[in-house]
Structures are given as structure tokens and as C-alpha cells.
């Protein structure tokens, strides 16, 4: 290995909720996909965790907190470019006088349009990429879970991220079937926020809704090891005074049920389109859940009961896509599905 390199290779899982960067086979950045700008001149104040702490806590005419991605694609081009630059600068060995050129592999939703892919390419190029390749998220997820997607055996992955749920059946290094829907972790957070306001008269922000989902979120009304109820404090919508209410997992299961059903319907649609031979492989080997949504209590069990197919949760659902993107980066000559 040379002592001095004029190039650097990084793999980026550019997610709606979180961005993960892998360099030299290691996760070097794992941060919320958030940037905070000074409103007056668009100066970057913070990116990642520190910017996330500012959401809803600063005067909007002074500090603007932005999540540049929506439903897995870039919604704010300039903010995304600045955010990517900020994350790249977090990589320890990037902090030097002579910055090497950057070779990137970036994952994109399988349902991204050509225009959306072009925006991702432009944003990453302006952020410093000199060589850029894209990979579809479900393929990266499967590789990150250890599957040989060049194999003829069928593999089905359901990747429930922040903005999108990606459902794909893969074989021979290609997406045979894919469904991409804008229903995932963010939609569940919105369900919780609306439920708390409608049923309890308490207004909460998205960070607190995310916390509720993590602590008592459930896809099922019956859990073998249910979490304890939690107490939520906030502003009473009726009189603006403090209000405290208990929240149970059954309550959250009720309020997110509609969107969980939407995900089920998308899985059913993918199964209907799956060729018989690959369908047999899926029945034999099961379906693999990844992404942050895979951690939702009772989800795998609910899906297994509905489809009479085993649903397995990835060993590392939060990082499967990033790990697979890193594998693609290091073994580009072995894969013909990078673009």
C-alpha cells in the first residue's frame, strides 16, 4: 500500500434520516441527515448530530435547520451539497493541506427517477467527487447482509428507511422485481404526532415522535415482551399549559397500523410480480428486513403471520446498506450493476 495517495475511496449511504460513510472498510461517519444554516447568509453552523439538536429550538429568522432529503431523494440541492461536504470533512484523514480526489459509490432508492439520480450525481460531484458510481439501495442491503446477488438464487429484501420502503427481489446481479413507496419511518412519526394532538390534545415535534416510536413503537397489539408505558410531556393544544399523558405500545400500534398495512400491500404487490422459481427460493429462505424500520417491535412476526413466509431481521439493520455500498466500492470489477 502506498504511503501517500492522491485519491480516496468512500461509500455513502445518503439516507433521509441518517447518512453513513465508509472509508477503508470502516464506518467513519454515522450522523443524522440534517444541516443548520445561518439564515442571513446561509453559513453552515452545524451538520449531523449537532444540527439535529437545533431542530425546533432556534428562531427561524436566524437559524434554519434543514433535512435536505425527502423520500430518499434530494429535496434541497444546495443544502445537501453543503451537508455532504460537512460529513466528508468529518473523516479524520481528510483534514490535511492536500486533500485527495474522491471516488464515491452512493446508494439511491430503486424507484428514483432519472432526474432524481441526476440531482444526486450533481450534488455529490459539487461536494468533491471526481469519480462517482450509484447503486440501488436494496442491492446494497442484500450485499451488506452477506448475500451473493450474482447468484441465480432469488433473494428478497425489504428495506424500511426514513423516507422510503424499498422492496426488491434480486437474482443474477439484477433487480427482477422492485417496489419503492414513500412510506417509512418519517410517515410513522407523522402518525404519532397527529395521534398525540388529536387524541390527547398535546403537540409534539418530530424528535419526540421518533423517541416515542423507539421506546414503545409496535406493529402488533400483542407482544411477548412488551415495553412499559412512557410518560410524555408537552403543550396542551387547548390552553397552552403543560400536559402530561401516558403512552402505551398498543396505542402506538393502533395509530401506525394504516401505514404498516400500506407496507404490507407493497410487499404483496412485489410477491405477485415474482417469477415462480424465485418465489420458491423466497418461501424456502424467507424475506429479510433491514433499515431502521426493521427494528419496530412485532413487525417481523406480523409479516410472517400474514404472508406465511419467514421474515428475518438483519443482524445490523441500521448499517446493512452502508456496508453493502462499501463492498461494492472495494469490488467494483465484480459487479455490473453499478451505474
C-alpha positions as CSV (number, residue, x, y, z in Angstrom):
1,X,0.0,0.0,0.0
2,X,1.5,3.4,-0.9
3,X,2.4,5.8,1.8
4,X,0.8,8.7,0.0
5,X,-2.3,8.6,-2.1
6,X,-3.8,11.2,-4.3
7,X,-7.2,9.6,-4.2
8,X,-9.7,8.5,-1.5
9,X,-12.5,6.0,-1.8
10,X,-15.6,6.4,0.2
11,X,-19.0,4.7,0.2
12,X,-22.1,6.8,1.2
13,X,-25.5,5.7,2.4
14,X,-27.2,9.0,1.8
15,X,-30.4,8.4,3.7
16,X,-33.5,10.6,4.5
17,X,-32.9,10.1,8.2
18,X,-29.2,9.3,8.5
19,X,-26.0,9.5,6.4
20,X,-23.3,6.8,6.8
21,X,-19.9,7.0,5.2
22,X,-17.5,4.1,5.0
23,X,-13.8,4.6,4.2
24,X,-11.1,2.0,4.3
25,X,-13.7,-0.6,5.2
26,X,-14.8,1.2,8.4
27,X,-17.7,3.4,9.3
28,X,-16.2,6.9,9.8
29,X,-19.4,9.0,9.8
30,X,-22.8,8.0,11.1
31,X,-24.9,11.1,11.5
32,X,-28.5,12.4,11.1
33,X,-29.1,13.9,7.6
34,X,-29.6,17.4,9.0
35,X,-27.8,20.7,8.4
36,X,-28.2,24.0,10.3
37,X,-27.6,27.2,8.4
38,X,-27.4,30.9,9.5
39,X,-30.5,32.4,7.8
40,X,-28.8,35.7,6.9
41,X,-26.0,34.4,4.8
42,X,-26.5,30.6,4.5
43,X,-23.3,30.0,6.5
44,X,-23.1,26.4,7.8
45,X,-23.4,26.3,11.5
46,X,-23.6,22.5,12.2
47,X,-24.2,19.3,10.4
48,X,-25.3,15.9,11.7
49,X,-26.0,15.3,15.4
50,X,-25.3,18.9,16.4
51,X,-27.6,20.3,13.8
52,X,-30.3,17.7,14.8
53,X,-30.2,19.2,18.3
54,X,-31.2,22.5,16.9
55,X,-34.4,21.4,15.3
56,X,-37.3,23.4,16.7
57,X,-35.1,25.2,19.2
58,X,-33.9,28.2,17.4
59,X,-35.5,31.3,15.9
60,X,-36.4,30.5,12.3
61,X,-35.4,34.0,11.2
62,X,-31.8,33.3,12.5
63,X,-31.2,29.6,12.3
64,X,-32.6,27.3,9.6
65,X,-32.5,23.6,10.2
66,X,-32.9,21.5,7.0
67,X,-33.3,17.9,6.2
68,X,-32.2,18.0,2.6
69,X,-33.6,14.6,1.6
70,X,-37.2,13.7,1.3
71,X,-38.5,10.2,0.5
72,X,-34.9,9.1,-0.2
73,X,-34.1,11.7,-2.8
74,X,-32.7,15.2,-2.6
75,X,-35.3,17.9,-2.0
76,X,-32.9,20.8,-1.3
77,X,-29.9,20.6,-3.6
78,X,-27.6,23.3,-2.1
79,X,-28.2,22.2,1.5
80,X,-27.5,18.6,0.5
81,X,-24.2,19.6,-1.2
82,X,-23.1,21.6,1.9
83,X,-24.2,18.7,4.2
84,X,-22.2,16.1,2.2
85,X,-19.1,18.4,2.3
86,X,-19.5,18.7,6.1
87,X,-19.7,15.0,6.5
88,X,-16.7,14.4,4.3
89,X,-14.7,16.9,6.4
90,X,-15.5,14.8,9.4
91,X,-13.4,11.9,8.1
92,X,-10.2,12.2,10.2
93,X,-7.6,11.9,7.4
94,X,-9.4,14.4,5.2
95,X,-8.1,17.2,7.5
96,X,-4.9,17.9,5.7
97,X,-3.4,20.6,3.5
98,X,-3.6,18.5,0.3
99,X,-7.0,16.8,0.0
100,X,-7.0,13.8,-2.3
101,X,-9.6,13.4,-5.1
102,X,-12.6,11.4,-4.0
103,X,-14.0,8.2,-5.6
104,X,-17.6,7.7,-4.4
105,X,-20.2,4.9,-4.5
106,X,-23.6,6.3,-3.4
107,X,-26.8,4.3,-2.9
108,X,-30.1,5.5,-4.3
109,X,-33.7,4.3,-4.0
110,X,-34.7,1.7,-6.6
111,X,-37.6,3.9,-7.5
112,X,-35.6,7.1,-8.1
113,X,-36.3,8.8,-11.5
114,X,-33.5,9.7,-13.9
115,X,-33.9,13.3,-12.9
116,X,-33.6,12.4,-9.2
117,X,-30.4,10.4,-10.0
118,X,-29.0,13.3,-11.9
119,X,-29.6,15.6,-8.9
120,X,-27.7,13.1,-6.6
121,X,-24.9,13.0,-9.1
122,X,-24.6,16.8,-9.4
123,X,-24.8,17.2,-5.6
124,X,-22.0,14.7,-4.9
125,X,-19.9,16.0,-7.8
126,X,-20.1,19.5,-6.4
127,X,-19.3,18.2,-3.0
128,X,-16.0,16.8,-4.2
129,X,-16.5,13.5,-6.0
130,X,-14.1,13.1,-9.0
131,X,-15.4,9.6,-9.9
132,X,-19.0,8.6,-8.9
133,X,-21.0,5.4,-9.2
134,X,-24.5,4.7,-7.9
135,X,-26.0,1.5,-6.6
136,X,-29.6,0.7,-5.8
137,X,-30.3,0.5,-2.0
138,X,-31.9,-3.0,-2.0
139,X,-28.9,-4.4,-3.8
140,X,-26.5,-2.7,-1.3
141,X,-28.6,-4.0,1.6
142,X,-28.5,-7.6,0.3
143,X,-24.7,-7.4,-0.1
144,X,-24.4,-5.9,3.4
145,X,-26.3,-8.9,4.8
146,X,-23.9,-11.3,3.1
147,X,-25.9,-12.4,0.1
148,X,-24.3,-13.2,-3.2
149,X,-26.6,-11.3,-5.5
150,X,-24.8,-12.5,-8.6
151,X,-26.1,-16.0,-7.7
152,X,-29.2,-17.3,-9.6
153,X,-31.0,-18.0,-6.3
154,X,-33.7,-15.5,-5.5
155,X,-33.3,-13.1,-2.6
156,X,-36.0,-10.7,-1.3
157,X,-35.2,-7.7,0.8
158,X,-37.5,-5.2,2.5
159,X,-35.5,-2.0,3.4
160,X,-37.6,0.3,5.6
161,X,-35.7,3.5,5.9
162,X,-36.6,7.1,6.9
163,X,-38.3,8.3,3.8
164,X,-39.0,5.2,1.7
165,X,-39.6,1.5,1.9
166,X,-37.7,-0.4,-0.7
167,X,-38.9,-3.9,-1.6
168,X,-36.8,-5.9,-4.1
169,X,-36.3,-9.5,-5.4
170,X,-32.8,-10.0,-6.8
171,X,-31.2,-12.7,-8.9
172,X,-28.2,-12.9,-11.2
173,X,-27.0,-9.4,-10.2
174,X,-30.2,-7.6,-11.2
175,X,-33.4,-6.3,-9.7
176,X,-36.1,-8.7,-11.0
177,X,-38.9,-7.0,-9.0
178,X,-38.8,-3.8,-7.1
179,X,-41.3,-1.6,-5.3
180,X,-40.5,1.7,-3.8
181,X,-43.1,3.6,-1.7
182,X,-42.8,6.9,0.2
183,X,-44.0,5.3,3.5
184,X,-41.4,4.5,6.1
185,X,-40.0,5.9,9.4
186,X,-40.9,9.5,8.8
187,X,-44.5,8.6,7.9
188,X,-44.8,6.7,11.2
189,X,-43.5,9.7,13.1
190,X,-46.2,11.8,11.5
191,X,-48.8,9.3,12.5
192,X,-47.6,9.6,16.1
193,X,-47.6,13.4,16.0
194,X,-51.1,13.5,14.6
195,X,-52.4,10.9,17.1
196,X,-51.0,12.8,20.1
197,X,-52.6,16.0,19.0
198,X,-55.9,14.5,18.0
199,X,-56.4,12.1,20.9
200,X,-54.5,13.8,23.7
201,X,-54.6,17.4,22.7
202,X,-50.8,17.5,23.1
203,X,-48.5,19.0,20.4
204,X,-45.1,17.3,20.0
205,X,-42.3,17.7,17.4
206,X,-40.8,15.0,15.2
207,X,-37.8,14.3,17.5
208,X,-40.2,13.4,20.4
209,X,-42.3,11.3,18.0
210,X,-39.2,9.4,17.0
211,X,-38.4,8.9,20.6
212,X,-41.9,7.5,21.3
213,X,-41.6,5.2,18.3
214,X,-38.2,3.9,19.5
215,X,-39.4,3.4,23.1
216,X,-42.9,2.0,22.7
217,X,-43.4,1.6,19.0
218,X,-45.0,-1.6,17.9
219,X,-46.6,-3.1,14.7
220,X,-48.6,-5.6,16.8
221,X,-51.1,-5.3,19.6
222,X,-49.7,-8.4,21.3
223,X,-46.0,-8.6,22.2
224,X,-44.3,-11.4,24.0
225,X,-42.1,-8.8,25.8
226,X,-44.0,-5.6,25.8
227,X,-42.3,-2.3,26.8
228,X,-43.5,-0.3,29.7
229,X,-45.7,2.7,29.1
230,X,-43.9,6.0,28.9
231,X,-44.9,9.5,30.1
232,X,-44.9,12.3,27.5
233,X,-45.0,15.9,28.4
234,X,-45.9,18.8,26.1
235,X,-48.1,21.8,25.4
236,X,-51.8,21.5,25.8
237,X,-53.4,22.5,22.5
238,X,-56.4,23.9,24.2
239,X,-54.9,26.3,26.7
240,X,-51.1,26.2,26.1
241,X,-50.4,24.9,29.6
242,X,-48.2,21.9,30.3
243,X,-49.8,18.5,29.8
244,X,-48.6,15.0,30.7
245,X,-50.0,11.8,29.3
246,X,-49.1,8.1,29.4
247,X,-48.5,6.3,26.1
248,X,-48.6,2.5,25.6
249,X,-47.3,0.3,22.8
250,X,-50.9,-0.8,22.0
251,X,-51.8,2.9,21.4
252,X,-48.9,3.4,19.0
253,X,-49.7,0.1,17.2
254,X,-53.2,1.4,16.6
255,X,-52.1,4.8,15.3
256,X,-49.4,3.5,12.8
257,X,-51.5,0.5,11.6
258,X,-52.6,2.1,8.4
259,X,-49.1,2.8,7.2
260,X,-47.9,-0.7,8.2
261,X,-50.8,-2.1,6.1
262,X,-49.5,0.1,3.2
263,X,-46.1,-1.6,3.5
264,X,-47.8,-5.0,3.6
265,X,-49.6,-4.2,0.4
266,X,-46.4,-3.2,-1.3
267,X,-44.8,-6.5,-0.2
268,X,-47.8,-8.4,-1.6
269,X,-47.5,-6.5,-4.9
270,X,-43.8,-7.5,-5.2
271,X,-44.6,-11.1,-4.4
272,X,-47.3,-11.1,-7.1
273,X,-44.8,-10.0,-9.7
274,X,-42.1,-12.5,-8.6
275,X,-41.4,-15.4,-11.1
276,X,-42.4,-18.8,-9.8
277,X,-38.8,-20.2,-9.5
278,X,-37.7,-17.1,-7.5
279,X,-40.9,-17.2,-5.4
280,X,-39.9,-20.8,-4.4
281,X,-36.5,-19.6,-3.3
282,X,-38.1,-16.9,-1.2
283,X,-40.5,-19.3,0.5
284,X,-37.6,-21.6,1.3
285,X,-35.2,-18.9,2.5
286,X,-37.5,-16.2,3.8
287,X,-37.6,-12.4,3.4
288,X,-35.0,-10.2,5.0
289,X,-35.9,-6.9,6.8
290,X,-33.4,-4.1,7.1
291,X,-33.3,-0.4,7.7
292,X,-34.3,1.3,10.9
293,X,-37.9,0.3,10.5
294,X,-36.9,-3.4,10.8
295,X,-36.4,-2.7,14.5
296,X,-40.1,-1.9,15.0
297,X,-41.4,-4.4,17.7
298,X,-43.5,-7.2,16.4
299,X,-43.1,-6.3,12.7
300,X,-41.3,-9.4,11.6
301,X,-43.8,-11.6,13.4
302,X,-46.8,-9.7,11.9
303,X,-45.4,-10.1,8.4
304,X,-44.6,-13.8,8.9
305,X,-48.2,-14.5,10.0
306,X,-49.7,-12.5,7.1
307,X,-47.6,-14.0,4.3
308,X,-46.9,-17.5,5.7
309,X,-43.3,-16.8,4.9
310,X,-40.5,-16.3,7.5
311,X,-39.4,-12.7,7.8
312,X,-35.9,-12.3,9.3
313,X,-34.4,-9.1,10.7
314,X,-30.9,-8.3,9.5
315,X,-28.1,-8.6,12.1
316,X,-27.2,-4.9,11.6
317,X,-30.3,-3.3,10.0
318,X,-29.1,0.3,10.5
319,X,-25.9,-0.3,8.6
320,X,-26.6,-3.1,6.0
321,X,-27.0,-0.6,3.1
322,X,-23.8,1.2,4.0
323,X,-21.8,-2.0,4.5
324,X,-23.0,-3.3,1.1
325,X,-22.2,0.0,-0.6
326,X,-18.7,-0.3,0.9
327,X,-18.4,-3.9,-0.5
328,X,-19.4,-2.6,-3.9
329,X,-16.8,0.2,-3.7
330,X,-14.0,-2.3,-3.0
331,X,-15.0,-4.9,-5.6
332,X,-16.3,-2.8,-8.4
333,X,-14.9,-5.1,-11.1
334,X,-17.1,-7.9,-9.8
335,X,-20.4,-6.1,-10.3
336,X,-22.0,-4.9,-13.4
337,X,-25.0,-3.2,-11.7
338,X,-23.2,-0.1,-10.7
339,X,-24.1,2.9,-12.8
